[in-house]
Amino acid sequence: MFLIFKRLWQVNWAEQWQYRANLLMYLLYWLVSPIVYLAVWTSIANVKGDVNGFTANDFTTYYMVLLICDQVTSNIIIHTFAYKIQDGSLSGELIKPIHPMLTNALVNNVAFKVLTIMGLIPVWIVLFMLFKPDFSGITLTGVLLSIPVMIVAFFIGYLLSATIVSLAFWTTRIYSIHEFYFALILLFSGQFVPLPLMPKLIQDIAQYLPFQLLLYFPIQLILGKLSTEQIVLGYIMSGVWLTVAVVLFNFVWRNGVKRFSAVGA
């Protein structure tokens, strides 16, 4: 299995370098919104002094860390796999002795992610020089604790997106469904605004959904703003939602493949 993943990595890594313009477009897509939020909220905080207790530096550090977490935990499976179900090209992959989504598509996402993170580094450095954030609250312990959290968050997000992609076995409106899913992430993950600034109802709902695990939880963990009890609860919730995502994906995928057919399959 190791040799299979090694070969898949070599192929997908080389493939990503062939689509540099596409890579740049995706990177800009991921960077624009957080940078806009960063500029807007820091400007408001500078004028008012703070926003419900959040200072300009709080917003700066939050969104600077968010840029990193978002790159690590996000995925593009909807763009790289859904069309294969719709146009029937998936039939060629189903005859291979490896899972289409959990091997090649997964490695493709990771290769893409590594390149976008490389592209993020110079942008992040420029933003650091412009906004001069104070990261004094960050500790090595918080950073180390956030690494497994972000890895698990990536797999949770990947499997949930893969579950939605698998709905393409039943409907052609898969991109609309995924856009609605993305809107939920935007609302409940803390990407648009830190969750403490959202209405209490949103905060209460977010505690039980997986979306805050993708961004808000690892961000707060890195910034050192969580108690031991909150960290333990976050780890437990991550494990629970990873289990749910695995079960849900397997159920939808298996039932979808049973009804899949394509010309020449």
C-alpha positions in Angstrom: 0.0 0.0 0.0 2.9 2.4 0.8 4.3 1.9 -2.7 0.8 2.6 -4.2 0.6 5.9 -2.3 4.1 6.8 -3.2 3.4 6.3 -6.9 0.2 8.2 -6.6 2.0 11.1 -4.9 4.6 11.2 -7.7 2.0 11.3 -10.4 -0.3 13.9 -8.7 2.6 16.1 -7.6 3.8 16.3 -11.2 0.3 16.9 -12.4 -0.2 19.8 -10.1 2.8 21.6 -11.6 1.2 21.3 -15.0 -1.7 23.5 -14.0 0.1 26.5 -12.4 -2.5 29.1 -13.6 -5.3 27.0 -12.1 -3.4 26.7 -8.9 -2.9 30.4 -8.7 -6.7 31.0 -9.2 -7.6 28.6 -6.4 -5.0 30.2 -4.1 -6.5 33.7 -4.8 -10.0 32.3 -4.2 -9.0 31.0 -0.8 -7.1 34.2 0.2 -9.4 37.0 -0.9 -12.2 36.5 1.6 -10.1 36.1 4.8 -7.9 39.1 3.8 -11.0 41.2 3.2 -12.4 40.2 6.6 -9.0 41.0 8.2 -8.9 44.5 6.7 -12.5 45.3 7.5 -12.6 44.1 11.1 -9.3 45.6 12.0 -10.4 48.9 10.5 -13.6 48.9 12.6 -11.7 47.9 15.7 -9.2 50.7 15.2 -11.9 53.2 14.9 -14.0 52.0 17.8 -11.2 50.7 20.0 -12.7 47.2 20.1 -15.6 45.2 18.9 -17.3 43.5 21.8 -14.0 43.0 23.4 -12.0 42.1 20.3 -9.2 44.6 19.6 -7.6 45.2 16.2 -4.7 42.9 17.2 -7.2 40.1 18.2 -8.7 40.3 14.7 -5.3 40.4 13.0 -4.0 37.4 14.9 -7.3 35.5 14.4 -7.4 35.9 10.6 -3.6 35.5 10.1 -3.9 32.1 11.8 -7.2 31.4 10.0 -5.3 31.7 6.6 -3.0 28.8 7.7 -5.8 26.6 9.2 -8.0 27.1 6.2 -5.3 26.0 3.8 -4.7 22.9 5.9 -8.3 21.8 6.5 -9.9 22.7 3.2 -10.3 20.4 0.2 -11.3 20.5 -3.5 -12.9 17.1 -3.9 -16.0 18.7 -5.4 -14.0 20.1 -8.2 -11.8 17.1 -8.9 -14.2 14.2 -8.6 -17.9 15.1 -9.1 -17.6 15.3 -12.8 -16.3 11.8 -13.0 -19.6 10.5 -11.7 -21.6 12.8 -14.0 -19.8 12.0 -17.2 -19.2 8.3 -16.5 -15.4 8.4 -16.4 -15.6 7.0 -12.9 -16.2 3.5 -14.5 -12.5 3.2 -15.4 -11.5 3.8 -11.8 -14.0 1.4 -10.3 -12.2 -1.5 -11.9 -8.9 -0.7 -10.1 -8.1 -2.4 -6.8 -8.0 0.9 -4.9 -10.8 3.2 -3.7 -11.1 6.1 -6.1 -11.9 8.7 -3.5 -9.7 7.4 -0.6 -6.5 7.0 -2.7 -5.9 8.9 -5.9 -8.4 11.7 -5.2 -7.1 12.1 -1.6 -3.5 12.3 -2.7 -4.4 14.8 -5.4 -6.0 17.0 -2.7 -2.9 16.7 -0.5 -0.5 17.6 -3.4 -2.7 20.6 -4.3 -2.6 21.6 -0.6 1.1 21.5 -0.3 1.6 23.7 -3.3 -1.0 26.3 -2.1 0.6 26.4 1.3 3.9 27.1 -0.5 2.2 30.0 -2.3 0.6 31.2 0.9 3.9 31.7 2.7 5.1 34.8 0.9 1.6 36.3 1.1 1.5 35.6 4.8 4.9 37.3 5.3 3.7 40.4 3.5 0.5 40.6 5.6 2.6 40.1 8.8 4.8 43.1 7.8 1.8 45.2 7.0 -0.4 44.5 10.1 2.4 43.7 12.6 0.3 41.3 14.7 1.3 40.4 18.3 1.5 36.7 18.6 2.8 36.7 22.2 -0.1 34.5 23.3 1.0 31.6 21.1 2.9 28.8 22.8 4.7 25.7 21.4 2.2 23.5 23.3 -0.8 25.1 21.6 0.9 24.7 18.1 1.7 21.1 18.7 -1.8 20.3 20.0 -3.3 22.0 16.9 -1.5 19.8 14.4 -3.4 16.5 15.1 -6.6 18.6 15.3 -6.1 20.1 11.9 -5.2 16.7 10.4 -8.4 15.2 11.8 -10.3 18.3 10.7 -9.1 17.9 7.1 -10.3 14.3 7.0 -13.7 15.3 8.5 -14.1 18.0 5.9 -12.8 15.8 3.1 -15.2 12.9 4.0 -18.2 15.2 4.4 -17.5 16.8 1.1 -16.9 13.4 -0.4 -20.3 12.3 0.9 -21.9 15.3 -0.8 -20.0 14.5 -4.0 -21.3 10.9 -3.8 -24.9 12.3 -4.0 -24.0 12.8 -7.7 -25.1 9.2 -8.2 -28.6 10.4 -7.6 -28.7 14.1 -8.7 -27.1 16.4 -11.2 -27.5 19.4 -8.8 -24.5 18.4 -6.8 -22.7 21.7 -7.1 -25.7 23.6 -5.7 -25.8 21.3 -2.8 -22.2 21.7 -2.1 -22.5 25.5 -2.3 -25.2 25.3 0.4 -22.8 23.1 2.5 -20.0 25.7 2.0 -22.4 28.5 3.2 -22.9 26.5 6.4 -19.1 26.3 6.8 -18.9 30.0 6.4 -21.6 30.6 9.0 -20.6 28.1 11.7 -16.8 27.7 11.3 -15.9 31.2 12.4 -14.5 32.1 9.0 -16.7 35.2 8.4 -16.4 36.4 11.9 -15.1 34.9 15.2 -17.9 32.8 16.7 -18.1 34.9 20.0 -19.3 37.8 17.8 -22.1 35.8 16.3 -25.7 35.6 17.8 -25.9 33.3 20.8 -28.2 30.9 18.8 -25.5 30.5 16.2 -22.9 29.9 18.8 -25.0 27.2 20.6 -25.7 25.4 17.3 -22.0 25.6 16.2 -20.9 23.7 19.4 -22.6 20.5 18.1 -21.7 20.8 14.4 -18.4 19.8 12.8 -17.8 23.1 11.1 -16.2 24.9 14.1 -13.7 22.1 14.3 -12.4 23.0 10.8 -11.3 26.5 11.7 -12.5 28.1 15.0 -11.2 25.3 17.3 -7.7 25.0 15.9 -7.4 28.8 15.6 -8.3 29.3 19.3 -6.0 26.4 20.2 -3.0 28.0 18.5 -3.8 31.4 20.0 -3.9 29.8 23.5 -7.4 31.0 24.2 -8.9 27.6 25.3 -9.0 26.0 28.8 -8.0 22.4 29.4 -11.7 21.4 29.5 -12.4 23.1 26.1 -9.4 21.4 24.5 -10.4 17.9 25.8 -14.0 18.5 24.6 -12.7 19.7 21.2 -10.6 16.5 20.8 -13.6 14.4 21.8 -15.9 16.2 19.3 -13.2 15.7 16.6 -13.2 12.0 17.2 -17.0 11.8 17.2 -17.4 13.7 14.0 -14.6 11.8 12.3 -16.5 8.6 13.1 -19.7 10.0 11.8 -18.1 11.2 8.6 -16.5 7.8 7.9 -19.8 6.0 8.5 -21.9 8.5 6.5 -19.4 8.5 3.6 -19.2 4.7 3.4 -23.0 4.4 3.5 -23.7 7.0 0.7 -20.8 5.8 -1.5 -21.7 2.1 -1.4 -25.3 2.7 -2.2 -24.4 5.1 -4.9 -21.9 2.8 -6.6 -24.6 0.1 -6.7 -26.8 2.2 -8.9 -24.0 3.7 -11.0 -23.9 2.9 -14.8 -22.1 4.5 -17.7 -21.8 3.8 -21.4 -19.0 1.3 -22.0 -18.9 0.4 -18.3 
